[in-house]
Structure formats: C-alpha cells, structure tokens
Amino acid sequence: MDKGSKGGGWADKLAALANKIPGYKGYAERAERREVDSIQREYLAKRLTQIKSVLQTVQEDCLAEGNLDAMEPCDRMGNKIDRLVERIRHASRGYAGFFDAVKVNEEELARIYEFDLALVVNVNSIEEGVQGLNTAIGDNFSGAVRALRSSLDELDSKLDERDRVLKGVE
C-alpha cells in the first residue's frame, strides 16, 4: 500500500505543514509573483524581437523594390524596438522583496498587473503595425509608419507610467 494514499499524498501534507508556518503563504505568493512577472516580461521581449525580425523583412523588401525612402524610418523603428526590448527585460519588478527599498502594496500591485496587461495589448498593436507596413509598401507607407511609431511611443509611455507607479512617484 502506498504510504501517501492515507489521508492525502505527501505533497498535500507538506503544503498543509508549510501553511502553518507564519508568513510562508505570503512568501510563496511573492515567489509566484516573481516567477509570473519574469515570465511575462521575457514573453513580451521575445515577441518584440520576433516583430523586429518581421520589420527587417519589410525593410529588405523595400530595398529590393528600390524604395530607399522607407529604409530610414524602418531602421529608426527597429532601433526603438531594440530599446523597448531592453526596457522590458530590465524593467522594475512588479513585486517587492522583503528587503527591497521600494515596497509595492496590493493596490499598486493591481495597477501594475493592469499595466502589464496593457503592455500585451500594445505589443499586439505593434505587431499589427508592422504587418500594416508590410501591406503598405508602395501604397500608404508613410501612414503605416506613423501608425507604427504611435504604437511604439504608446508602449514606451506605458513603461514610463509603470515605472513611476513602482517607484511611488504616481
């Protein structure tokens, strides 16, 4: 007979015991937040890197078609994407450790989660903007560039706002 089958498995017993330790539940929740925050930021950074590779393909298509005027705006937007990737990867964390100088309370944490959800929406908008550039080659390219630049600036602003909330400035 399995020793863990009487009254629950060993994992259940360990969890029950751990929950009796004062502060453990909060510690475990913070550890989970750290993991989720890290995973989400890396996900966004990878998505933006993939989007940049699509932008590079658009730039190559423009070059192949002799549309040299499109090269500079594509290059600037590619550089902006690189900066956004670095900002996301190195952004302030959406939680505070026990010894961190800046503490994040639950209300601020809820706001940070809202910002993080908005970041996903912004990245989707950037992806749509790059796809719009791809279809606008030779047609309304300058309008598509403006739309993409607006999406990139919006994501940048969201990152600024998120950082201000985490630092307690807002």
Sequence and secondary structure as in RCSB ss.txt:
>XXXX:A:sequence
MDKGSKGGGWADKLAALANKIPGYKGYAERAERREVDSIQREYLAKRLTQIKSVLQTVQEDCLAEGNLDAMEPCD
RMGNKIDRLVERIRHASRGYAGFFDAVKVNEEELARIYEFDLALVVNVNSIEEGVQGLNTAIGDNFSGAVRALRS
SLDELDSKLDERDRVLKGVE
>XXXX:A:secstr
  GGGTTS HHHHHHHHHHTSTTHHHHHHHHHHHHHHHHHHHHHHHHHHHHHHHHHHHHHHHHHTT GGGHHHHH
HHHHHHHHHHHHHHT   SS  TT SS   HHHHHHHHHHHHHHHHHHHHHHHHHHHHHHHTTSSHHHHHHHHHH
HHHHHHHHHHHHHHHHTT  
